[in-house]
Amino acid sequence: MAKSNKRQVPTPLRKALAVDAYLTDKFVKLIEKILPLKQLKVHYKVLEISCHGIPWLIMSVVSIWIFNSKTLYQMQINLILGLILDIIFISVIKAVTRRRRPTVNDDLFAIGPDKYAFPSGHASRAAFIVYFFFYLWPLPLICTPPLLAWSFSVCMTRLLMHRHHILDVIVGIFLGIFEGSLVGYIYLDHETCVNLISWITN
C-alpha cells in the first residue's frame, strides 16, 4: 500500500489552529455587523495594494532615480534591503508551514495573494515599514499618526477580507519588527550606499 504524502499535523497544533480559525471567524462576523463591508470593499482593496511587496520594492528602486539625492541613498538602500529580506522570510516560512487561507481568493484583478496564509506578508511589511521610519530613519512627528493608522488598517483588512487568520497577522507583525531590528543591526553606512548605487548605475 502506498504511503500518504499528506503531512500529519500534531494534535495540539491542529487544535490551536482550529481555535484561531474559530476566533477569526467570530471576530470578522462581529466587525461586519458594525461596518458596511460592501461599501468599504474598495478601500480594503486600496489598502491591500498599498502594502503589497512588489509595488513597494519597485517604487523604492525607482525613487532612487526620481529623487537622485545622495542624502537619501542610505535610507533607500536599507529600505530595499529590508523589503527583500521580508519577501524572502515570508516566502520561506509560507513554503514550510503551508497553512491555507480562510477562503479562496476569487478576485481576478487582485495582485496575489498566494494560497498560503502564515504568516501575513502585509502585516510583516507594514510593521517593518513603521519600525524603519520610527527608529532607523525617523520621519517628522506629524507623520506618525497617519503611518500608524495605515499600518493598523492594513492589518485589520487582512482579516476583514478573509485573507488571514488572527494568528497569521500577529506573527506577521512580530516578524516585521524582527526584520526592522535585523536591518538596524546590519544598517549600511552612507558611503557604502553611495558606492553601491554608483556601481549599479555605471
Disulfide bonds with the S-S distance in Angstrom:
none
